[in-house]
Amino acid sequence: MRMRLLLCCLTLSALHAPTLAADAEGVPGVNALLDRIEKAHTSRDAKLLLDECTDDGLVAIVYGGQSDKRVARVMTKKQMTAELFNRMWTMRQLKSRRKTDRDILLAHPDIALLTATTVNTVADGGTTSHSEFYVARRSGGTWRICFAMPLLFRSTFVTAYVLPGSLAERTGLKVGDEVTSCAGMKTDRVASVQKIDALLRAEPKEVPLVVKRGAEELRITLPGARGLGGAGFERVIFPLAPAVVSGSDEPHPAKEHLKRSVESVRTGNFDGFEASFHPDGFFAYLPQRGKPARLIGSDEFGRLLRQASEKHRKMMDTSKTRVDNIRVISDGNVAIVAGDWTYKVKGKDERTVPTQAEIYVRRGDQWLKVAKLAQRARIGSP
């Protein structure tokens, strides 16, 4: 019987309409992709989902098992294809699947970071929902998902520093104040970052802010500032339930991986480095100014890191290279990790910047790296 259903599904897939027209660049194209995903799931069109919605280099983190025993599993497109035909027919009670609360940040013309909440409606009228974080890329004119994971975090602005005589000081802002709204735009929307930065760079006469300070909500008027940095703001990510933050003083295996990565770059010793990668799939994307972004796997990533290490040791005072203040957002199965990377170019001042975010999944008693996102992140505090 299963073979008959599988053949039926394959036959229906073969009758699918010709390849879709090229997607638009930017938000319209990404929204068209999310619309296609909804259509593919609701109509149980496996070919549409696989061919027009998912990238060949897809890496996805999915949950399985009962709530008290669930585990995170890493799946490639090949693994997902093998399971999809079996699972597609079990969804026959699904009446609709909508992606709502779409929040899109286009870091580059051909790469998008986005979050979306999926609301499922089943035959009896009941609904379920879950939120996910995606990376999508536009290749050959079509946007496709190349990375997916459960949404463990929210993004907002925090007052990172208050310099003497600065706008922040004159308006009464304090370090740690969470800016929840800027000129009417909610700061928990990733796409708000660029818009608010552009607004502040235009140096308007005043900008209304809504600020959370502990349990208190304040309304503050900020004079024009030169971008987010001029206002003393920094984008910070905080956990969403059931995820929690492990502070910089709390141990976590993923923190040790990040420390070893930085130490490998500093010393050029990569012995055992590959053991930190998840064997079921690794994803990294490399934006390049003026060129299409690249998706690479663990082998290519390791090679490029070794090249970067050689360059680093020629240009840098390696005794100053370190990573501090490492924090982790995790629900016990999946973790997003970031810290502060300090380096010093020879003959120049020392600099400290946030590291790029790394994603880890627990596999047995190990935590293994699944993805590196070319997006700098600071976790839980300025």
N, C-alpha and C positions, 0 to 999 in steps of 0.2 A: 504493500500500500504506500509506504514512504517513497519507494522508487517511482510509483505512478504520479504521486504529488510532485516530486522533484522534476520529472519529465514535463509535467503540466506547467510548472513554474518556468522552466527553461523555454518551453514553447511560447508562453505569453511574453517572455522577455524578448524573444527573437522578433516578435511582431511590434516591438516598441518603435515609436516614430523616429525619423532621422535625427542626427545630432542637432542640438539646439543652436540657435543663432548666438553669436558671440555676446558675452555679458558686457555691460557697460563698466567702465572703471569706477572705482570709488564705492560710496554707500549704495547707490542703486544696484550695482552688480552684486554686492554681497547680500543685499536683501533678496535679490532674485535667486541666489543660491539657497538661502534659508527657505524661500517659498518652494523650491524644487524638492528640498529634503522633506518638507511637510507632505507634498504631493506624493512622493515616492513611498513614504511610510503608510499614508492613509489608503492609497490604492494598491499597496503591497507590490510595487513595481521594483523588483530587485535590480533590474538592469539600469534603470534610471538612477537609483541610489548609488550603485557601484561605479557606473561609467561617468555620470554627470555631476555627482556630488562629492565623491571621495577621491583624493589624490593617490597615485600609485605608491607614493612613499608614506602613506597614512600610518600614524602611530596613535592608538586610542587607549585610554585607561577606562576600564569598565568594572563595575562591581558585580559580585556574584555571591550566592549563599544567603542564609537567613540573616536577619538584622544583627543578631548577637554573634554570628560567626562569619560575617561577610568578609571577603578579601578583595583586594584590587588586582585586576589582571590586565596585563599589557597585551594588546592585540595589534597585529599588522593587518594590512588590507587582505592579504592572502588568507590569514586565519579568520578574519571576519567574513570573507566570502564563503568559506567552508561552512560556517555556522548559520549564515544568513538564510539560506534556502530552507534549512530545517526550522528556523525560528519564525520565518515570515508568515507561515500559515497558522501559527499559534496566536497570531495577532488578529484573527478574524473578528474578534469582538470589538476591535478598535474602530470607533466611528470617525474620529478626527484627531489630528495632532497639530497643534499650533505653536509656533515659536513667538513668544511675547517678550516685552521688556528688552528689546534688542539694543545693545550698547556697542557701538562699533568705533574702533580706533584704527584708522588707516595709517600705519607707520610708514608705509612705502606704497607706491602705485600698485605693486603686484603682491603685497603682503598685507593682511588685515588681522588684527587681534580683536576678538569680539566675545561678548557673553550673551546668552539667551536663555530664557526660561521656557521649557517645553511643557505645554498643558495638554494632557491626553483626555479625551472623552470616550467612554466605552458604551456598550450597547444599553446598559441599564441607566445611563444618564450620569453616572458618577465620573469624577475627575481625579486625576493625579498630576503632580507637577514635579519637575526637577530642573536645576539650573546647571549650565555647563560653560566652560571656557574653551574657546576654539582659536586655532590659527588657520587661516585660509590663504591660499595663493591663487593668483590668476596666471594661468599658463595656456597658451594656444587660444587665448580669448575667453576662456571659461574659468570661473572661480570654483575651487573645490576645497573641501576641508582636508588639511594635512596633519592636524593634531587636535585631539579632544581630550578633556579631562573634567572631572567634577569641579564645580566652582566652589573654592574653599575660602575666597577672600573678597573683600570690597576695597575700592580705591577712594581716597579722599585727600584733602590738603591739610597739612599741619604747619603751624608756625614753627619753623626749625631754628630760627635765631632772631634776636632783637638787638640790633646794633645801636649804640648811643647816637641820638639825634636822628634815627631812621624813621621812616613812615610808620613802621610797626610800633615803635616806642611812642610816637606822637599820638597814635590812635588808641593806645592802651592795650595792644595785643601782648600776650605773654607766650613764652615758649611752651609748646604742648597744646595750645588752643587748636581745636579742630574746626576748620572752616567748612561748614556744611552747605553754604550757598554763597555764590559770588555773582552779583548783578543779576540775581534771579535764576542763575544756572546752578543746578545741583552738582556738587563736586564729586559725588559718588559715581557719576557717569564718566567712564574712561574718556569718551570723546570730548568731554568738557575741558580737558587739560589744555589742548591746543587753542580752543576758543577763548578760554579765560586768559591764557598767556598772551594771545594776540590783543585782547581787550586791554590788558594792563600795559602792554608795550605801546599802545596808542596814547597812553598817559592822559586818560580822561580827568576831568576836574575832581570827580569823586565816584567811588564805587561802593554800593551798599553790600555789606557782608552779614551773614548769619553765622555766629560763632558759638560752638559748644565748649564750655569750660566746666568740666566735671558734670554735675547735674544741672548746671545753669545754662540758659540760652541767652546770648547777647546779640544785640544789633549794633553794628559798628559801621561808620562811614570811613572808607579808606580813600585818601587822595590818590591821584594818578601815580603809578609805579612803573618802573622799567621791567615789565615781565614778572613772572612768579618769583624769581630770585630777588628782584628789587623790593618785593613786598615781604621777603623773608619766608615765603611759602615753599614747601617741598611736598611732592606727592608721596604718600605713604599707603601701604596696604595693611588692612586689619582682617582678622579671621571672621568668617561666617560660621555660625553653628552648623555642625558639631565640631568644627575645627577650633584649635586653640594655639596660642603662641608659646613657644619655648624660648625663654629669654636668653640673653647672651651668656649668662652664667650657668644655664642648665644644659646637661649633656644630651646629645642626639647624634646617632651615627652619621647622618647626612652632613652635619657640621664638620665632622672629621674628613669626609670626602672633599668638601670645599677647601679645607685647610691644605690637604695633600695636593689638590690641583694647583693652588697658588704656589706651594713649595716646589712642585715639579717645574713650573714655569721659572721660578727663581733660580733653581739649581741645575735644571736640565736633566734631572734624574726622573725618568718615567717608568721605572721598574714596577710592575704590578698595577700600573695605572688603569689598563683596560679592564681589570677585574671589577671596577666600580660601575661598569655599564650593564644595563639590563639586557640579558641575552635575547629576549623576545622582541626587541626593537629599541632603537635610539633615534631621536630626532633633534636636529639643531638647524636654525636658519641663520644665514649670514647676509644681512642687508649690505649692499654695495652702492655707494653713491653713483648715480647715473647708470647703474646696471641692474638687471633683474636679480632679485634676491635668490640665494641658493639654499636648497635643502640638502643636508648631508647626513650621513650615518656615522657610526662610531669610528670606523677605520679612517675616514677622511678627516673627521674632527680631531683625532689623535695626531694625524700627520700635520695638520695646520697648527695645532697647539705646540708641537715640537719646533716648527718654524718660528712661531711667535716667541718661544723661549729663547732661541738663538738671538733674535733681534733684541729681545728684552735685556739679555745679559750684556750686549754690546752698548746699549744706549743708557741703561739704568744703573743707579747705585743700588745693587741688589740687596745690600744690607738693610735697606729701608723698606723693601717689599714685604708686605704682610697683609693679612685679612683679620679684621677685628669685628666685634659687635655682631656676630653671626646670629641670626634669628631664624626660627622655623615656624611656619604655619602648617599644622597637620591635624588630620582626623584619626591618626593611628594607622592608616593604610597608605595614604598619599601625602606628600609633603612638598611645600614650596620653600626654597632656601635662598637667602641672600645675606650679604654682610657689607662691610666697608673695606674697600681695597685701597691701601696706601702704597704709593710708589713715588720715586724721585728720579727725574731725568737728570743726568749728570750736568752740573753747572746751573741747575734751576731749583726752585723751591719744591718742597714736598707737597704732594696733593693727595687728598682722600676723596674717593667717589664711591657710590653704591656699586656693588657687583651686579652682573646680569643674573636674572632669576634662573634657578635650576629646579627641575622637578624630579622627585624620587618616589619610588614605590617600594613598599615592604614585600619581600619575597622570602617567606619562611622567617628566619631570624636575621636576614640581611636587608639593608636598604640600598637599592641600586638606582643609578641615574637613568632617567628615561628621556629627558629633554633639557635643552639649554635654549632659552629664549633671548634673543638679542634686544632685551628690554631691561634697563636698569631698574631695580626695585629696592625700596627701603621698607623694612617690615616692623610694624608695631610701634615705632617711635621715631622722632626726628633725629 
